[in-house]
């Protein structure tokens, strides 16, 4: 049996897990092609204008799978990833959305993960998925879950060590762990604050990692942080209790990097019309002033021009470089003044005879 997985949205969070799970069950996974302008156009044509870019891209990827002859597509509903911590409404309603906008004959493998409700946790979620592909053996499902965690943990080990997303993903699904440490020196370091589907999709992000590499910039993301560091970052920015499932990716990562000496500035990337992200970015911007850390906010939609995007990015990196040079020059000047300072002794007026 073949099952299609759209290369969009939650693919960038969970694909290593899904791959390990389906492979263990003996199900072949077919990915949609990488995002193109046509992918965006086809997806945008089926939804209302106000729909955010990631959803338009997701719809386009579903259409791509159908065009490739895949008639069974995995479209889960990820409601809640922890108790009272929810995804946005569009991600929660993905199966219903796809069913209503894509008027073609195909089968949706759907299941609901909702850790805020009883008996809707991960084990039940995986059992429902397995039933959709005709597998009911609980022991086989349990073994598939273990295999899925192995692939996913290998993937996380590599991304946390700084291995690029695509390289880590390809290595993990081949059952390998490859960690290569670069000794290259960078002029500037930034934290790229965004969701995986906004930055790792090369068409959506306009290959931002390649552009930053050419500018001599080292990039840090939420992938390099532990869950404890992300939670501490939330606390740093005054979030007592997270509400959104991906809040740690944005607010938590920003909170950590704002107080980190490793980065010179932050770049946030959000999709136009995303309500949760607009709230998170506003909090990040307000707190950035306290830490005296520059932040550049970039917004994407299907009409975003690459020229303007690159110009703003280059100007921000140039500003960080100049700021760093000025600070280094001032530091050297202060150190030189301290080394060459002459001690001036106060005169002892007691030994001076009075006239």
Beta strands, then each sheet from edge to edge (+ up, - down):
strand 1: 2-5
strand 2: 28-31
strand 3: 72-74
strand 4: 77-82
strand 5: 85-86
strand 6: 107-109
strand 7: 112-114
strand 8: 188-193
strand 9: 217-220
strand 10: 265-271
strand 11: 294-300
sheet 1: 1+ 2+
sheet 2: 3+ 6+
sheet 3: 5+ 4- 7-
sheet 4: 9+ 8+ 10+ 11+
end
